[in-house]
Amino acid sequence: MAPAPRLAVRPRLNEVDTLPEQTYFNLLRRFGILLLIAAVLGASSAYYLTRFITPTYESTTTLLVTQQSPVPGVPVELAESARVAAVLSEFVTTQPVLERAEQAGVTGLTASDIRQQVDVEFQEVFLRITGSASTPEGAQAISSVVTDAFIATVNEGVATGPASVTVVEAAGVPAEPVSPRRTLNAAAGGLLGLVAASALVLLYVRLDDVVKDAKQVYASTGLPTLGLLPSAGQTTGPEQLRAAQVSGSRFTEAVRSVRANLSVVMGARNHGGYERSVVLMTSVREGDGAAVSTASLALAFGRAGYRTLLMDCNFRQSSIRELFELSGDGGLAAVLSRRLDPAAAVQSTHYPEVFVLPAGHTTPSSVDALGSEEMRDLIEQFRDSYDVVLLSAPPVLEVPDASTLAPQSDLALIVGWAGRTRGRDLQESIEVIERSGGVPVGVLLNGVGKASASVPLGGEPARQQLPSARLPVEVAAQKNPTE
């Protein structure tokens, strides 16, 4: 029988394609309350701490400076008055003016203290003398006393030639401090809290990329989740397979959903069977439940009337024999070493249409055995004898056995565990299979809790539940190899 047509892997989504829709919106929905709390705490803290900051008040006196004409009746140009104002702005903070302000005794400050608390600026012919203090009255007093001292000094002719300085707007008592501004500080604190919380959320998401549902699997790999299997709880060993046979149970229907979705990719023939009948089943890490998932899937194919063979290719830590309660010690290892005939090694089970080829004895060179010509011939032999052949392999990221089997299979299904498998590990597993010549078509996620499992319970899903637009592969119209 000629090998089935290969599948062309559809390009997976990259991070840029999925980031806006899959990440930003989901993060806002998931951590929105936390971000809001962080913003409120930041604003409240900033507003509260502002109370302990000494306030600063400012009071300003505005002066008009005009240059007097040496010739009576001849007006002085505005530019000349502006030049005088510029000169006088430097004169305000000179020692004679500050000492006169100190001698006034209004502020109780020394000349050097007054210098630190007064600021002068000019704009054309206007001078503005601003005093600052911790109280409104103190700010007004500093501005007023410096202004009086400055005007008295100018009138004595000490600063520059004949000039006139007139008070346009006297210093008043300020109602609000210029600093700290509680409202502005609260807004800045809220923004800082929001930015800090957002940074922590992004860091958390960056470091913790554990997949928990089908959307996260698709965002990480671009491949669909062909099934979500609920946890079997305390059930272990053969009891897990018996639980998979309970009609109408959540686990049973979930496995049937995996079988139906996988059948779409395998391509059913009109006369029975599948175009692509050899499926590699491997997990990301040890403990992801690949063996139980593979055995349960074999039962689902068997119950659907497909003659199914489960080949246990895990020579390192096999559990298939225990799950099916098989006897004897012969298996795949003996077949590959030509010590046992394949027909004699395959064992029937308690379940209709389901047959198992156990791994047999542990072999020190499992990679060589699985990649041998004998293994390839054996798979082709079983392809003709069975409707479905499931290859149960060890974790793909821990040992090279799965990547060795990948090119001998028609497609591969990666098994992970919800809440434990990382997205980057899942994507790396898929890339390993692809580099080895395999065709990963989807992910099977174990350990999905009842509340989050999205597997239909009302019977076997129809083809429409895995629309062609979401299929991970496209059938390529390629000719079968002739060699």
C-alpha positions as CSV (number, residue, x, y, z in Angstrom):
1,M,0.0,0.0,0.0
2,A,1.4,3.4,-1.0
3,P,2.0,6.0,1.7
4,A,-0.8,8.5,2.1
5,P,-0.4,12.0,0.6
6,R,1.6,14.3,2.9
7,L,0.2,17.3,4.5
8,A,1.5,20.8,4.0
9,V,1.8,22.6,7.3
10,R,0.0,25.9,7.4
11,P,2.3,28.7,8.7
12,R,1.8,29.3,12.4
13,L,0.9,32.8,13.7
14,N,3.8,34.8,14.8
15,E,3.9,36.9,17.9
16,V,3.2,40.2,16.1
17,D,0.0,38.8,14.5
18,T,-1.4,37.5,17.7
19,L,-0.2,40.1,20.2
20,P,-2.9,42.9,19.8
21,E,-5.9,40.6,19.8
22,Q,-4.8,37.7,21.9
23,T,-2.7,39.5,24.5
24,Y,-3.6,43.1,25.1
25,F,-7.3,42.6,25.3
26,N,-7.0,39.4,27.3
27,L,-4.6,41.1,29.7
28,L,-6.9,44.0,30.2
29,R,-9.8,41.7,30.9
30,R,-7.8,39.5,33.2
31,F,-5.8,42.1,35.1
32,G,-8.1,45.2,34.7
33,I,-9.2,45.2,38.3
34,L,-5.6,44.8,39.5
35,L,-4.5,47.7,37.4
36,L,-7.3,49.9,38.6
37,I,-6.5,49.1,42.3
38,A,-2.8,49.9,41.6
39,A,-3.8,53.3,40.1
40,V,-6.1,54.1,43.0
41,L,-3.4,53.1,45.6
42,G,-0.8,55.2,43.8
43,A,-3.0,58.3,43.7
44,S,-4.1,57.9,47.3
45,S,-0.5,57.4,48.5
46,A,0.7,60.4,46.6
47,Y,-2.1,62.6,48.0
48,Y,-1.5,61.4,51.5
49,L,2.3,61.9,51.4
50,T,1.7,65.5,50.1
51,R,0.4,66.4,53.5
52,F,3.9,66.0,55.0
53,I,5.6,68.2,52.5
54,T,6.1,71.8,53.6
55,P,4.1,74.1,51.3
56,T,5.6,77.0,49.3
57,Y,3.6,80.2,48.7
58,E,4.5,82.9,46.2
59,S,3.5,86.5,46.0
60,T,4.5,88.9,43.2
61,T,4.7,92.6,42.8
62,T,4.6,94.1,39.3
63,L,6.5,97.3,38.6
64,L,6.6,99.7,35.6
65,V,10.0,101.1,34.8
66,T,10.3,104.3,32.7
67,Q,13.4,106.3,31.8
68,Q,13.0,110.0,32.5
69,S,14.0,112.4,29.6
70,P,17.0,114.7,30.4
71,V,15.3,117.3,28.2
72,P,11.9,118.4,29.5
73,G,9.1,117.8,26.9
74,V,11.1,115.3,24.8
75,P,9.7,111.7,25.2
76,V,12.0,108.8,25.8
77,E,11.8,105.8,23.5
78,L,10.3,102.5,24.8
79,A,13.5,100.7,24.0
80,E,15.5,102.9,26.3
81,S,13.1,102.2,29.2
82,A,13.3,98.4,28.4
83,R,17.1,98.7,28.7
84,V,16.8,100.4,32.0
85,A,14.4,97.7,33.2
86,A,16.9,95.0,32.3
87,V,19.6,96.8,34.3
88,L,17.4,97.3,37.3
89,S,16.3,93.6,37.3
90,E,19.9,92.8,38.2
91,F,20.0,95.6,40.8
92,V,17.1,94.2,42.8
93,T,19.1,91.4,44.4
94,T,22.2,93.5,45.1
95,Q,23.5,93.8,48.6
96,P,22.4,97.5,49.2
97,V,18.8,96.6,48.4
98,L,18.8,93.4,50.4
99,E,20.4,95.1,53.4
100,R,17.8,97.8,53.4
101,A,15.1,95.1,53.3
102,E,16.7,93.4,56.2
103,Q,16.8,96.6,58.2
104,A,13.1,97.0,57.7
105,G,12.7,94.2,60.1
106,V,9.4,93.1,58.6
107,T,10.4,89.5,57.6
108,G,12.9,88.8,60.4
109,L,15.3,87.4,57.8
110,T,18.9,88.2,57.0
111,A,19.9,89.6,53.7
112,S,21.2,86.2,52.5
113,D,18.0,84.5,53.5
114,I,16.0,87.1,51.6
115,R,18.2,86.6,48.5
116,Q,17.3,82.8,48.5
117,Q,13.6,83.6,48.8
118,V,13.2,86.3,46.1
119,D,13.1,86.0,42.4
120,V,13.2,88.8,39.8
121,E,12.2,88.7,36.1
122,F,11.6,91.4,33.6
123,Q,9.6,91.7,30.4
124,E,10.3,94.9,28.4
125,V,9.4,97.7,30.8
126,F,7.9,95.5,33.5
127,L,9.7,94.0,36.6
128,R,8.2,91.3,38.7
129,I,9.5,90.7,42.2
130,T,8.4,87.4,43.6
131,G,8.8,86.4,47.2
132,S,8.4,82.8,48.4
133,A,7.8,81.5,51.9
134,S,6.1,78.6,53.8
135,T,3.2,80.9,54.7
136,P,1.0,83.2,52.5
137,E,1.8,86.2,54.7
138,G,5.5,85.5,54.6
139,A,5.5,85.4,50.8
140,Q,3.7,88.7,50.7
141,A,6.0,90.4,53.2
142,I,9.1,89.4,51.4
143,S,7.9,90.6,48.0
144,S,6.7,93.9,49.6
145,V,9.7,94.7,51.6
146,V,12.1,94.0,48.8
147,T,10.0,96.1,46.5
148,D,10.0,99.0,48.9
149,A,13.8,98.7,49.4
150,F,14.4,98.6,45.7
151,I,12.2,101.7,45.0
152,A,13.8,103.7,47.8
153,T,17.3,102.8,46.4
154,V,16.4,103.7,42.9
155,N,14.9,107.0,44.0
156,E,18.2,107.8,45.6
157,G,19.8,107.6,42.2
158,V,22.1,104.7,43.1
159,A,21.1,102.3,40.3
160,T,21.0,104.3,37.1
161,G,20.2,107.7,35.8
162,P,16.9,109.4,36.3
163,A,14.3,106.6,36.3
164,S,10.8,106.2,37.5
165,V,9.6,102.9,39.1
166,T,5.8,102.6,39.7
167,V,3.9,99.8,41.4
168,V,1.4,98.5,38.9
169,E,0.2,95.6,41.0
170,A,1.1,95.2,44.7
171,A,1.8,91.8,46.2
172,G,-1.2,90.1,47.6
173,V,-1.8,87.2,50.0
174,P,-1.8,83.9,47.9
175,A,-4.7,81.6,48.5
176,E,-3.1,78.4,47.3
177,P,0.5,77.1,47.5
178,V,2.5,76.7,44.3
179,S,3.9,73.4,45.7
180,P,3.1,70.8,46.5
181,R,0.0,70.5,44.2
182,R,-2.0,67.7,45.7
183,T,-4.2,67.1,42.7
184,L,-1.3,67.0,40.3
185,N,0.7,64.7,42.6
186,A,-2.3,62.4,43.0
187,A,-2.6,62.1,39.3
188,A,1.1,61.5,38.9
189,G,1.0,58.9,41.7
190,G,-2.0,57.1,40.0
191,L,-0.2,57.1,36.7
192,L,3.0,55.8,38.3
193,G,1.0,53.0,40.0
194,L,-0.7,52.1,36.8
195,V,2.7,52.0,34.9
196,A,4.3,49.9,37.7
197,A,1.4,47.4,37.8
198,S,1.4,47.2,34.0
199,A,5.1,46.4,34.0
200,L,4.7,43.7,36.6
201,V,1.8,42.2,34.6
202,L,3.8,42.1,31.4
203,L,6.8,40.6,33.3
204,Y,4.5,38.0,34.8
205,V,3.1,37.1,31.4
206,R,6.5,37.1,29.8
207,L,7.9,34.7,32.5
208,D,4.7,32.7,33.1
209,D,3.5,31.5,29.6
210,V,1.7,28.4,30.9
211,V,-1.1,27.5,28.6
212,K,-4.5,26.9,30.2
213,D,-6.9,26.8,27.3
214,A,-7.2,26.5,23.5
215,K,-6.8,30.2,22.8
216,Q,-3.5,30.3,24.6
217,V,-2.4,27.2,22.7
218,Y,-3.3,28.8,19.4
219,A,-1.6,32.1,20.4
220,S,1.6,30.2,21.2
221,T,1.7,27.7,18.3
222,G,-0.8,28.7,15.7
223,L,-2.2,25.2,15.8
224,P,-5.7,24.3,17.0
225,T,-6.5,22.3,20.1
226,L,-8.1,19.1,18.9
227,G,-9.3,18.2,22.3
228,L,-9.6,19.2,26.0
229,L,-9.6,16.3,28.3
230,P,-10.7,16.7,31.9
231,S,-8.5,15.4,34.7
232,A,-9.3,11.8,35.8
233,G,-8.8,12.8,39.4
234,Q,-7.7,9.9,41.7
235,T,-8.3,7.3,39.0
236,T,-5.1,5.5,37.9
237,G,-4.1,2.6,35.8
238,P,-6.7,0.4,34.1
239,E,-9.5,2.3,35.9
240,Q,-8.7,5.3,33.7
241,L,-9.5,3.3,30.6
242,R,-12.7,1.9,32.1
243,A,-13.7,5.4,32.9
244,A,-13.2,6.3,29.3
245,Q,-15.8,3.7,28.3
246,V,-18.6,5.1,30.5
247,S,-21.2,6.2,28.0
248,G,-22.2,9.9,28.3
249,S,-19.4,10.8,30.8
250,R,-17.5,14.0,30.4
251,F,-14.2,12.2,29.8
252,T,-15.7,9.8,27.3
253,E,-17.3,12.6,25.3
254,A,-14.1,14.6,25.4
255,V,-12.1,11.7,23.9
256,R,-14.8,11.2,21.2
257,S,-14.4,14.8,20.4
258,V,-10.7,14.3,19.9
259,R,-11.3,11.3,17.7
260,A,-13.8,13.2,15.6
261,N,-11.6,16.3,15.2
262,L,-8.6,14.2,14.4
263,S,-10.6,12.2,11.8
264,V,-11.1,15.4,9.8
265,V,-7.3,15.8,9.4
266,M,-6.7,12.1,8.8
267,G,-9.1,12.1,5.8
268,A,-11.7,9.4,5.7
269,R,-11.9,7.2,2.6
270,N,-15.2,6.4,0.9
271,H,-14.6,2.7,1.2
272,G,-13.5,2.9,4.9
273,G,-10.3,3.7,6.8
274,Y,-8.2,6.9,6.5
275,E,-5.9,8.4,4.0
276,R,-3.4,9.2,6.8
277,S,-3.7,6.4,9.3
278,V,-0.4,6.5,11.2
279,V,-0.6,9.0,14.0
280,L,2.4,9.8,16.3
281,M,1.3,10.6,19.9
282,T,3.9,12.3,22.1
283,S,3.9,14.8,25.0
284,V,5.9,17.8,25.8
285,R,7.2,16.5,29.2
286,E,6.9,13.4,31.3
287,G,3.7,13.4,33.3
288,D,1.5,15.1,30.7
289,G,-0.7,12.0,30.3
290,A,0.2,11.0,26.8
291,A,0.0,7.3,27.5
292,V,-3.5,7.5,28.9
293,S,-4.6,9.9,26.2
294,T,-3.3,7.6,23.5
295,A,-5.0,4.5,25.0
296,S,-8.3,6.4,25.4
297,L,-8.1,7.6,21.8
298,A,-7.5,4.0,20.6
299,L,-10.7,3.0,22.5
300,A,-12.6,5.8,20.8
301,F,-11.5,4.7,17.3
302,G,-12.3,1.1,18.2
303,R,-15.8,1.9,19.4
304,A,-16.4,3.8,16.2
305,G,-15.7,0.5,14.3
306,Y,-12.1,1.2,13.2
307,R,-9.6,-1.6,13.5
308,T,-7.0,0.1,15.7
309,L,-3.5,-0.8,16.7
310,L,-1.6,1.0,19.5
311,M,2.1,0.5,19.2
312,D,3.9,1.3,22.4
313,C,7.2,2.8,21.3
314,N,8.3,4.0,24.7
315,F,11.1,1.6,25.7
316,R,12.1,3.9,28.6
317,Q,9.0,4.1,30.8
318,S,6.2,2.1,29.3
319,S,2.7,2.0,30.9
320,I,0.6,0.8,28.1
321,R,0.9,-2.9,29.1
322,E,-0.4,-2.0,32.6
323,L,-3.2,0.1,31.3
324,F,-4.6,-2.7,29.2
325,E,-3.7,-5.4,31.7
326,L,-1.7,-7.4,29.2
327,S,0.2,-10.6,29.9
328,G,3.5,-11.8,28.6
329,D,6.8,-10.0,28.1
330,G,7.1,-10.0,24.3
331,G,6.7,-6.8,22.4
332,L,8.1,-4.4,19.9
333,A,11.7,-4.8,21.0
334,A,11.5,-8.5,20.3
335,V,9.9,-7.9,16.9
336,L,12.6,-5.4,15.8
337,S,15.4,-7.8,16.9
338,R,13.6,-10.6,14.9
339,R,13.1,-12.7,17.9
340,L,9.3,-12.6,17.6
341,D,6.9,-12.5,14.7
342,P,4.8,-9.3,14.5
343,A,1.5,-11.3,14.4
344,A,2.5,-13.1,17.6
345,A,3.6,-9.9,19.4
346,V,0.3,-8.0,18.8
347,Q,-2.2,-8.7,21.6
348,S,-5.9,-8.4,21.6
349,T,-7.6,-6.5,24.4
350,H,-10.9,-6.5,26.3
351,Y,-12.1,-3.7,24.0
352,P,-13.5,-4.4,20.5
353,E,-11.3,-3.6,17.5
354,V,-8.4,-2.4,19.7
355,F,-5.1,-4.2,19.5
356,V,-1.8,-3.4,21.3
357,L,1.8,-4.1,20.5
358,P,3.6,-3.6,23.8
359,A,7.1,-2.1,24.0
360,G,8.6,-5.3,25.5
361,H,12.0,-5.3,27.1
362,T,13.9,-2.1,27.5
363,T,16.5,-1.7,24.8
364,P,19.7,0.3,25.3
365,S,19.6,1.9,21.8
366,S,15.9,2.8,21.4
367,V,16.6,5.5,18.9
368,D,18.5,3.1,16.6
369,A,15.7,0.6,17.0
370,L,12.9,3.0,16.2
371,G,14.8,4.5,13.3
372,S,15.7,1.2,11.7
373,E,14.6,-0.2,8.4
374,E,12.8,-3.0,10.4
375,M,10.7,-0.3,12.1
376,R,9.7,1.4,8.9
377,D,8.8,-2.0,7.3
378,L,6.7,-2.9,10.4
379,I,4.8,0.4,10.2
380,E,4.0,-0.1,6.5
381,Q,2.9,-3.7,7.3
382,F,0.5,-2.5,10.0
383,R,-0.7,0.3,7.7
384,D,-2.2,-2.4,5.5
385,S,-3.6,-4.4,8.3
386,Y,-5.3,-1.8,10.5
387,D,-7.5,1.3,9.9
388,V,-5.6,3.3,12.5
389,V,-2.1,3.0,13.9
390,L,-1.2,5.0,17.0
391,L,2.4,5.4,17.9
392,S,2.9,6.1,21.6
393,A,6.3,7.8,22.0
394,P,8.2,9.3,25.0
395,P,8.2,13.1,25.6
396,V,9.6,14.9,22.6
397,L,11.7,17.4,24.6
398,E,13.3,14.8,26.8
399,V,14.5,12.1,24.5
400,P,14.9,11.9,20.7
401,D,12.6,8.9,20.2
402,A,9.6,10.9,19.1
403,S,11.6,12.9,16.5
404,T,12.9,9.6,15.2
405,L,9.4,8.3,14.7
406,A,8.1,11.6,13.3
407,P,9.1,11.0,9.6
408,Q,7.6,7.5,9.7
409,S,4.1,8.8,10.7
410,D,1.5,10.6,8.6
411,L,0.8,13.2,11.3
412,A,1.6,14.0,14.9
413,L,-0.5,15.1,17.9
414,I,1.3,16.9,20.8
415,V,-0.1,16.3,24.3
416,G,0.3,18.9,27.0
417,W,-1.1,19.5,30.5
418,A,-3.3,22.6,31.1
419,G,-1.8,24.9,33.8
420,R,1.6,23.3,33.6
421,T,2.9,23.1,30.0
422,R,4.6,26.3,28.9
423,G,3.8,27.9,25.6
424,R,7.4,28.1,24.5
425,D,7.9,24.4,25.3
426,L,4.8,23.5,23.3
427,Q,6.1,25.5,20.3
428,E,9.6,24.0,20.6
429,S,8.0,20.5,20.6
430,I,6.2,21.3,17.4
431,E,9.4,22.7,15.8
432,V,11.3,19.5,16.8
433,I,8.7,17.4,15.1
434,E,8.7,19.6,12.0
435,R,12.5,19.6,11.7
436,S,12.4,15.8,11.9
437,G,10.1,15.6,8.9
438,G,6.9,15.1,10.9
439,V,3.6,17.0,10.5
440,P,2.1,18.2,13.7
441,V,-1.6,18.9,13.2
442,G,-2.7,20.0,16.7
443,V,-2.6,19.8,20.4
444,L,-4.4,17.7,22.9
445,L,-4.6,19.4,26.3
446,N,-5.0,17.3,29.4
447,G,-6.0,18.3,32.9
448,V,-8.6,20.9,31.8
449,G,-11.0,21.5,34.7
450,K,-14.7,21.0,34.4
451,A,-15.4,24.7,34.5
452,S,-13.1,25.6,31.7
453,A,-13.4,22.6,29.4
454,S,-15.0,23.5,26.2
455,V,-15.7,20.0,24.9
456,P,-19.3,19.3,23.7
457,L,-21.2,16.9,26.0
458,G,-24.2,16.3,23.8
459,G,-22.7,13.7,21.6
460,E,-20.1,13.4,19.0
461,P,-19.2,16.7,17.4
462,A,-19.9,17.3,13.7
463,R,-17.2,18.4,11.2
464,Q,-18.4,21.9,11.5
465,Q,-16.9,22.1,15.0
466,L,-13.5,22.1,13.4
467,P,-14.0,24.3,10.4
468,S,-11.5,24.1,7.6
469,A,-10.4,27.7,8.1
470,R,-9.0,26.7,11.5
471,L,-7.4,23.4,10.4
472,P,-3.6,23.4,11.1
473,V,-2.8,21.8,7.8
474,E,-3.9,21.8,4.2
475,V,-4.0,18.8,2.0
476,A,-1.3,19.2,-0.6
477,A,-2.1,17.7,-4.0
478,Q,1.1,15.9,-4.2
479,K,1.9,12.7,-6.0
480,N,2.8,9.7,-4.0
481,P,6.5,8.9,-3.9
482,T,7.5,6.2,-6.4
483,E,10.7,5.3,-4.7
